[in-house]
Amino acid sequence: MLYPIQNAVRNRLDISGIWDFKTDPHHVGEQEGWSNGLVDARPIAVPGSWNEQYEDLFGYLDLAWYVRRVYVPSHWQGERVFIRVGSACYHGVVYINGVKVGEHEGGHLPFAFEITDLVKWGEENVVAISVENELKPTRVPSGNMESSMGMFASTPRTTFDFYPFAGLHRPVVLYTTPQTYIEDMTVVTEIAGANGVVKVAARLNTSHSGLGAATIQAGDQTIKGELNFVDGVAETTLVVPNARFWSDVDPHLYALTIATDADSYTLQIGIRTIAVQGGQILLNGKPVKLNGFGRHEDFIASGKGLNLPLMVKDYQLMRWTGANSYRTSHYPYSEEEMQLADREGFLIIDEIPAVSLQFDNDENIAIRLRTCLQQIDELVARDKNHPSVVMWCVANEPMPRSLNLAALGGQVSDPSEMQGKAMLDAMIAHAKSLDATRPVTIVTVMGGPQSWMEKCDVICMNRYWGWYVLGGELDKARAALEQELDQTYEMWGRPIIVTEFGADTIPGMHGHPTVMWTEEYQADFIRFHLEVAAARDFVAGMHVWNFADFAAVQSIARVAGINHKGVFTRIRTPKMAAHVLREFWVQSQA
């Protein structure tokens, strides 16, 4: 899915801002015509989570309505007009002037509908979007499932450890295309000596045949290739001599433009390769370590809503620690995030929203699998051309019915192991069928089955030795981590990334000697993990959990409803552990 742009033949109008808003707990809005306007509405910001904007909406996850009135520019007449929603968590329905034009299930990914025939020219148009984020067992991720947690159960009843923010989290835009337009483009890059090879495939929205062109601007040089469209599809290969290869230390981008007789689209591309060889990840043929963070789209007031100043701030702070990588835990982040990662040189593990997948019964598993395959389709379609995206992740911590946290490799008697493996293998295979140029992985849970790692190109492990297991016993935790890493590499012979390791830390809490929850404990915890990794070449990356404290569910394990594992607080002040990261990732490299 191409990101809407403004150029000489395409138009874009962002209609985000302050919208009318009203909750609909009894689901009467559609019948009562709320799509034509709201009575007794209150203002709400888009993008943004409604839970963070009003106190009474904090725990509300049911149906709500957004309405805004807009003029569509008159000079757009004669063009095709679309509405595009960047993210509606979890289920969104779009109406134009009272007419339902489409719906989408699954948050965090964009969807668009053509509205050309519904636009009223020269007068206001009513745009209405209904959104609900009900927690259901068959959704991905799941919620409101039977729990054996007793006093440790959470509110809301999620299967995951972050707050289920609801609402329109990304921009809502109107955009135009010509009648015959470039619907999609796929860019694959290779390296041939000092030259960059750029393979371009373009698809039109019709079976139109004719000529077009693909051009790359490389300094003063323009490199051009012919596109011969047959049945709406064309391919060409461009060679960039003496190319600057995109990397985390030199994220050079080239402007690639595809043009037809009616349309034009420019995309920023990076020429790079990514591969796995033995225990290493190779970027442009050279070993690279993915050091950084698991993160969340989370902040005060905006919730999971796109927050551009915060995004810039977070990238600056990650660079300050020396990080070059992060995972989009546990859902796709905004397209603006991916664009900034391209520009700034971050290496991204791009993840669908399949966090804490459950394997309770065949019927529910089949429903979740269909949803996951859809999410993989949409994520690859959206992010396939970003050089920063170096790996697809199709699940985080899929959950067998029983865990053996203290043992290596989990249990083999759990019947959900085979159910889970069948589903996860299918998801990995599907991602590889869509994109053969990137590694594919899942992120495994501590105490889960090792068999689930079998099809992964890179072994990604969330491990909490010294926190959930052997808490307060860092020496024993270190030995357990060393043993598990060595045993896992001996079994699979593939690069390992520890995609989560962390300790909850109350900012300003100190201890001597160090004890759990203090800043000193977190610093020592992270230090021993980095020391263990540094002694093993097959450890291809370390992602601290978490970059910053974030809103979680309410439970006796989450002080003030916050997960405090961040090395920065929720308002981005550093804890002691952030300086430990600088010691390893900045000062040791000087």
C-alpha positions, 0 to 999 in steps of 0.5 A: 500500500503506497503512502499518500503523497502530494505532487503535480498529479496527486493531492493529499489533505490531512483531516486530522485534528479536533473531531466530534466524539461520542460513545455508543455503549448500546450500539444504537448509533448506526440505526439512529443516523450518527453517521450524519452528525452527533448530538451532545458530542465532545471534542477529541484529538485525532490522532490519539487514544480516547482513553488518555484524553478523558478520565471517564473514557480510561477503561472504555473499549466499546463502540464510539463515533468520530465525526468531522465536516470537511470541504473537498477542494473543488480542483479535485473534481475529475480525479479519483478520491479516497479516504485513508485511515492510518489505524483504527483500534480495533475495528473501524467503519467509515461513512461518507455523508451517511453512506457506509463505504467500508470497514476494517478489522485489526488495528495498527495498519492502514486501510483506504476506500474510494469515495469519488461518487459520494463527494459533495462538491462546493459544500461540507461533507460529513466524515464519520468513523465508528471504532470499537476495541472490545477484548475478545478471545478470537481477536489478535491479540486476544482478551477476556479469556478464562484465566487461572491467575486468581489474585494476579489477574489484570484489568482490563482482562488482556492476554498481553502486558500493555494497555489496550488503547482505543481510537484513531491512532494515526492520521485520517487523510483524503487523497486523489489519484488519476483515473489510471494510477500506480497502485503498487510498487515493489523495490528489491536491491542487490549489490554488485561490486561497487554498484547498486542494483535496483529491481523495480516492479510496478502495478497499475489499478487497471490492465492498461498497457503502455510505456512508463519510466523509472528514474533514480536521482543519484547526485547530478546523475539521472539513471533511467529505465523503461517500464513496458506495462502489459496488463497493468504490470511492468518491471525494470532493473536500474544500476547505480554506479559507485552507489552509497549503500544504506546502513545504520552508519550511512543511511543514504537514500535515493529518490526513485520515481515511477512515471506513466502518461497519467501518474507519478510516484516518488519513493525514497529507497535505500540500496542494501542487502540483508542475509543470515550466515551461520551465527551472523546477520549480514548487512551489505555482506558484513556482520552487524549487531542489532542493539537497541530496544523493545518499545511501545507507542505510548505517551501521556495524553496521546496514548498510542496516537502518532506523536511527531515531537515524541518520535523525534525525541525518542530517536535522539535518545536511542542514538544517545544510548548508542542503539541502532535497532528496535522491534515494533513490539507488539504491533506495526508502528506508524508509517512515519516511524518507518520513514524516520528509521529509513532516514536515521539508519535504524534496523527494524524488526517489524512485527504484526499484532500477534502478541501472546497467541493462545492455542485453546481450541481448533476453532479459535486457532483457525480464526486467529490464523486467518487474522494473522495471515491478513495482518502479515499481508497488510504489513508486508504490503505497507513496509516492504520498500523500507530499507530500515525493515530488516526482518519480519516477526510474525508472533511475540511470545506465543503461549503454550498452555503450560510454561516451565520457566525454570527449565530450558526449552519448556515441556514436551507433553503439552498438547498445545505445542503441536497446535502452536507449531503448525500455526506458527510454521504456517505464518512463517511460510506465508511471510517468506512467500510474500518476501524472500529478501528478509529473514522471518522470525517469531519471538519465543517466550521463556519456558516455551517449546524450543520446537517453535524456533525450528523455521525461524531464520534468526532465533529471537528470545525473550528471557528474564533470568534474574527477574521472573526467574532467579529474581535477586540472584544475579550470579545464578541468573547469569549462569542460567542465561549463559547455559541457555544461549549456548544450548540454543545455538548448539541446537540451531546454529543460527544467530540469536537476538535476545529481544527482551531482557529487563527489570522493573525499576521505580525511578529514584529508588536506590539500594545498597546493597542492590535489591530488586526494583532499584535503579542499581539492580536494573543497571547490574541486570543489564550489565551482566546481560551485555557482558554475556552477549559480548562473549558470544559472536553468535549473539547478533543483537540485544534488545532491552525491554523496555526503552521507556516505562509505558502504560500497562494493565492494572494488577498487583505486579504493575505499580500505578498501572505502569510497566517500569522496565524502561531505561527511561521513564514515561516522560523520557528521563534516564535511569541509571541503566541508560548510562550502562547502555552508553558504556557498552554501545558508545564508549566501548566503540570509541 
